[in-house]
């Protein structure tokens, strides 16, 4: 399996931070993501990108029609995670693309609907109030508020 390192941002100490993602190479510096990222914003599983190796940044070639959900939770929430993973798989036809003791990353087809995704994530938050979730590829990374609108294309 091939991987690429994508630039996330700078740490508080000023060091550059990267996330390694699994990919399928399509052509010279062109890749399809095999998983949604846990830190990089603007991408999801199945997106096709042009990788800019000098800067470790990317340009979107084609969206893969998946939502990237980044969920952060305290360790005490582990009992609810297994149930959430099963529900994402069974009810939303999604996948779990990464997991640590404090984070889970999901890819969910946009056709599942924003309302269904939000209801499921909000239900999880009601059981684990110290948790937070974000769409990783729905809003502009610069302001975090402007919808990208790729799902309407």
Buried (B, 14 or more C-beta within 10 A) or exposed (E): EEEBBBBBEEEEEEEEEBBEBBBEEBEEBBBBBBBBBBBBBBBBBBBBBBBEEEEBEBEBBEBBBBBBBBBBBEEEBEEBBEEBBEBBBEEBEBBBBBBEEEEBBBBBBBEBEEEEBEEBBEEBBEEBEEBEBBBBBBBEBEEEEEEBEBBEE
